[in-house]
Amino acid sequence: MDTFKRNKILLAINELSTSKFSDKTSTDLLLERCCQILMQNHEYCLIWAGRCDKDGKSIKPLVVLGSTIISEQNSLRLIPPFFTKMTTKNPAASALLSGKYVVNHDSFSSTNHRVIREFSKKTGSGSYSSWPIKYKGKEFAVINIYSQKKNSFTEIEISFLQTIIADISLALYSHDLTMRIQIERDFNKEIVDTMQAMLISISPCGHILSFNQKAEEVTGYKECEVIKKYWVDVLMADEHRIENQQLLSNVLKGKKDQMNFESCLLTRNKQKRHISWHASFRHNIEKGKLGLVLLGIDITRKLQDDNDLKQALSQWKNIFSAIQDPALIVSVDSTILDANSATFTIAKKKRSEVIGHKICDILHLGATENIPCPLEKLIANKQSRILETKLRGLHGNYLLTISPLHQNGNGQDAALLVARNLTEEELTKAEAIRSAQLASVGELAAGVAHEINNPINGIINYAQIIMDYPEDEETPNLLKNIKKEGKRIAAIVSNLLDFSRRHEESAEAVSIETIITNCLDLVNHRLKKDMVLLEMHLSPDIPLVFCNSHQIQQVLLNILSNARYALNDRYPGANPDKKLIIRGYTVTHLQETVVRITLTDHGTGIEQELIDRVFDPFYSSKPKGEGTGLGLSISHGLMQDNKGSLTINSEFGVSTTLTVDLPISDIQGAPNE
């Protein structure tokens, strides 16, 4: 090879070593380019390069270049398995294993392996050499060069190829090192760009050197737009520039290693963002200079949330203090955590005499010995209640509302208690309800007396038989009958007494079937006496309702009384259409599932223009002296108090249906007995 060609090959290798390849196959491409440069020597008829596979048992051909004598495709086909096996008889493998080049000056020599002689015959190669491509322990490949002539690889040629192979090894090593550094830089840049904090590096002169994606997102500027700009011009609003410039100057002057501060940043679209900054040294090893790294967190949303929270707390405190009724916040262990000024005023106590004390000690002036306070039990069970009760600590009767609160400021559950003093109007309303209840009791009493009369007569008759025939064998059965009738009387009287007794105005989970059964026990005798046919259809899976059972019982008794009156008015005697139909089921109403009870009578009905007035106080369609006009009005109010509804639908002369909707209880279990 003449000097000109050699210099041309060396120049091409040097140019190749400085080339940039960015794709995944860049190493193989670089190796192929090197082989192409070597192929410029016209004496070479075939060059192929290969690399050891992962398990190190064979050599995989990567590049095959042929001359005009033999094509690349034929050359690749002719490379037998022998040339890829990692054995010492394989010159390519021998070169890789020893790390030294292998040269054979006569390919047709009888000392060569048969496969080598056969391969040389088909490719027309007279001599060959194998060159390991290694650099600093890094193995890249092996290059195999086949020449048309025998003794082609002279000392001068070998010396030249050693130089060429060394340059190729260095080029591949440099490329590999560059790729590794690039991958590391890309990885670091990806980390920096995916950070949820602004990361900005600044030169000693205060110019921006780098700007990550979060910084671009917050400021609205691209990195290319801010590089080499003065940092305060980009990162600080006008009112903060001088102050913060002085702060960072102190860091650069070595007065501080690092520092934290907050400032306002003006974005590209003129919006202000509040940033929490951390500034620290940035060492530039190559240039021996110092710079700064700024790590910034956008706290605009946090400051806004904090401000909203402060305003909400302030608003809550104002509302809490402005409540005219006593209001208290109580922990689940019944300790008073806070109270408004109305509480201290009405209780006639100082703040220190209320806060930190048990709720029962303040509202009830202490619990009865060995009897648990029901109020403390409700608070501990996190139950909501509205109840009418006397609070001695507040010197009066109150409507007490208990509302559970979850996770208050101290990180614990609590309850809000508001005690509303019952005004004279409310007391009058309560008395009206009580009067209506007693009126119902008076109406029921006559029917109950007749209902009791039959079992009493039975008991007297059974007792007389026992007295006349004490030894009769039927005596035990007669005694059982006496006991049965006695229990019947006790149940009827108990039901009536329970209805007539004053009850605490509190709601609970209760079975609607139980309420209806208790009502019918009180009116069954009157219905039978008036020959009213009763049909009841209750779904078997009706859930428990949340209500004051005694108030709902009063509502249903009012409806049953009106239905019985309407049926008697239309049918004075027996009639197959003299029916009262009760149905119970669940229904979804206004996106809420409720228990619905309908009571339908085929009585006189109500004229359409009068339906809107039936819930008015003191309005009655009954003759004077037969109704107070308070029954449905009070019932309507009681349903509202129980978060339910009462509606009426009537066709004059045909039928009337009253619909009672009650909320389902969150607590479901066995129906109340």
Residue, then its C-alpha position, 0 to 999 in steps of 0.5 A: m500500500d503506498t504512502f498516499k493511500r495510507n495517509k488517506i486511511l489514517l485521515a478517514i479514521n481520525e475524522l470518523s473518531t470525531s463523528k457523532f452517532s446518536d442512534k442505538t446501533s451507532t457502535d456497529l455503524l462506526l465499526e462498518r465505516c472503519c471496515q469500509i475505510l480499510m477496504q480502500n486497499h485494493e489488495y483486500c478481497l474480503i473484510w468481516a468483523g464480528r463480536c462475541d455473544k453474551d455467553g462468550k461461546s461464539i462470534k457473531p458476524l456484524v459486518v461483511l464487506g466483499s470486493t468485486i471478486i466475491s459479493e458481500q452476500n456470498s461472503l456472508r454465506l461462505i463464512p462457515p460455523f468454524f469461523t464463529k466458534m470460540t476455538t483456537k483453530n479459529p484465527a478470529a477466536s484466537a485473536l480475541l482470546s490472546g488479545k494479539y493479532v494472528v497472520n497467515h501468509d499462505s491460506f492454501s498451506s497444508t498446515n491450515h485447517r481444511v475449512i480454511r483452505e476450502f474458504s480461501k479457495k472459494t474467496g480467492s484469498g491468498s493470505y489473511s489476518s485477524w485483529p482484536i479490537k480492544y482498548k483499556g480492557k474494553e473488548f469491541a470486536v475482531i476484524n478479519i482481513y483477507s488479501q488476494k496475494k500470498n505474503s501480503f501482510t509484510e512487516i511494514e503492512i502489519s505495522f501500519l495495520q497495528t496503527i490503524i487498528a489502534d486508531i479504530s480501537l481508540a475511536l470505538y472506545s471514545h465513542d463508547l465513552t461519549m455514549r455513556i456520558q451522554i446517557e448519564r447526562d440525559f438521565n440526569k437531565e430527565i431527573v432535573d426536568t421531572m423534578q416538581a421544583m424549579l432548578i436554576s443554575i447561575s454563574p458567578c456574574g449572576h447570569i442564568l446557565s440552566f433552567n429546568q422544565k418546572a422553571e419553564e412551567v412556572t415562569g412561562y419562559k423557555e430555557c433558550e430565552v433566559i440563558k445568559k440573562y441576569w437572574v433578577d430580571v427573570l426571577m424577581a418582581d420589581e419590589h423584591r429585586i434589590e433585597n434578594q440581589q443583596l441576599l444572594s450576593n452575600v452567598l457568593k461572597g462567602k458570607k453564607d454557605q446557603m440560605n432560604f428566602e421567599s420572594c415574588l416572581l412575575t411570570r411572562n404573562k404578568q402573573k405573580r407567583h410566590i416562590s420559596w427559594h433555597a440557594s447554595f454554592r455551585h462549583n465549576i471544577e473545570k473553570g475553577k469558579l463559583g456559581l449558585v444553584l437555586l431550588g424553588i418551590d411554587i407556594t402560591r397555591k399553599l399561601q392561597d389555601d392558608n389564606d382561605l383557611k384563615q378566612a374560613l376560621s375567622q368567619w367560623k369564629n365570627i359565626f360561632s361567637a354571633i350565635q345567640d343560643p348556647a353553642l359548645i364543641v365537645s370531644v368524644d369523651s364529653t370534655i368541652l373544648d370550646a363554647n361561645s359567649a352566649t353559653f357563658t352568659i346564660a350559664k352564668k359562668k366564666r370561660s375557665e369554669v366551662i372549658g375543660h369540664k364535662i358537658c354533663d357537669i355544665l348542662h345538667l349540673g352533674a349526673t345522678e350517681n351510678i346512672p350514666c348520662p344519656l347526653e354523654k352516651l350520644i356524643a361518645n357514639k357520634q350520633s346526631r340528635i334533636l331533643e327537647t330537654k330541660l337543662r338545669g345548667l342553662h336554667g330552662n327548657y331547650l331544643l338541643t341539637i347534637s351534630p357530630l364533627h369529624q377531625n377538628g383542628n386538634g385531630q380528634d372527633a368532636a360534636l357541636l351542641v346548640a341549645r335553642n331556648l324554647t320560646e313561648e310560641e314553641l311552648t304553645k305549639a308543644e301544648a297544642i301537640r300535647s292537647a291533640q295527643l290527649a284528645s286522641v287518648g280520650e277517643l281511644a279510651a272508649g274503644v280500649a274499654h270495649e276491647i278490654n271488656n271481652p277478655i275480662n268477661g272471659i276471665i270471669n266466666y273461666a274463674q266461675i267454672i273453676m270455682d264450680y268444678p275445681e276438680d274438673e280435668e279442664t281446669p289447667n286449660l281454663l287457667k291457661n286461657i285466663k293467663k292468655e286473656g290477662k296478657r292481652i289486657a295488659a298489652i292493650v293497657s300498656n300500649l295506651l299508657d305508652f301513647s299517652r305518656r310524655h316522651e323525650e323528643s328524640a329519634e331512633a332506628v325503629s321498625i315501621e311495622t311495629i309502629i303500625t301494629n301498635c296503632l292498630d292494637l288501639v283502634n282495632h275494636r273501633l274498626k271492627k265495631d264500624m265494620v271497616l274491612l282492613e287490608m295491610h300489605l307490607s313488603p318483607d324487606i322494609p328497612l328500619v326508619f329513623c324517627n320519633s316512633h311516638q310522634i309517627q304513631q300519633v300521625l298514623l292514629n290521626i290518619l286512621s281516625n279521619a279514614r274511619y270517619a270518612l268511611n262511616d260517613r259514606y257507608p253507615g252500615a256494612n259494605p264490601d267497599k268499606k275498606l281501609i288499605i295500608r301499604g308499606y314499601t321503599v321508593t326513591h324520591l328526589q334521589e333519596t330512598v325512603v320508606r313510604i306508607t300509604l293509607t287509602d280509604h274509599g270514603t267520601g273523599i275531599e273536594q279538590e278546592l279544599i285539599d290545599r287547606v286540610f293542613d291549615p290549623f283549625y280547619s276541619s271538614k267535619p261538622k262543628g263539635e266533631g273535630t278541632g282542625l288540628g289533627l292534620s296540621i300537627s301531623h304535618g309539623l311532626m313529619q317535618d320534625n322527623k325529616g319526612s313528608l305527609t302528602i294527600n291525594s283525594e278524589f271527591g266521592v271516590s277515595t282519599t290516600l295519605t302518603v307518609d315518607l320517612p328517612i331510612s336509618d343508617i343503622q339496620g338490624a333486627p326490628n324493634e319489638 
